[in-house]
């Protein structure tokens, strides 16, 4: 897909990201991007990270 991307292109992208976000925001951006990629991969593999208690009561009425 990205067969023609080399070191010069990656450096240009890095400089643009540094200009756009600034050095202070890079850790936050990286964390958010990593979380998004992790969620995407879990969604693709079919893993469910929610609790295994089963679906909630659709009526919305509390038990008791």
N, C-alpha and C positions, 0 to 999 in steps of 0.2 A: 504494500500500500504506500509506504513512505520510503521508496527505494532510493530517491535522489536527495535525501537529507544527509548532509555531512556536517563536519565540525563548524565551518563558517556559518551555516544556517542556524545551528544550535546556539552559537555565540550571539547571533543577532537576536534570537528569541529571548535568551537570557538577559541581554541588555535591555530589551523592551520591557520585560517583566520587572526588572529592577527599577526602571524609570516609572513604570505605571504604578507599582505597588509600594516601592521603597524597601529599604533593607529591613526596617522594623516589622513590616507586615509579612515578610516571606515565611517565617515559621507558621503563622496562622493560616496562610494560603496553602502551604504544604500539608498541614494537618487536615484542613478541609478537603483538599484534593485526595489525600490518602483515604479518608473516610468515605468519600464518594466512590472511589475505585473499589474499596473493600465491599461496600454495599452492593455495587454493581456485580462484582464477582459472586457474592453470596446469592444474589438474585438469579444469576445465570446457572449456578450449580444446584439451585433448588433448596439450599439450606434455609431453615427458618430459625432466626435468632430470638423470636418471641418465646414466651413461656409456654410450656406444654400443658397448661391447665385446661385447654380446650376453649372453644368459643364462648364469648360472653353471652348472657341471656339477652336475646334481641328485644324482649318486651320492655326492658329497662326498669322492671320492678325489682326492688330489693327482696332477697329471700327472708323469710321469717314468719 
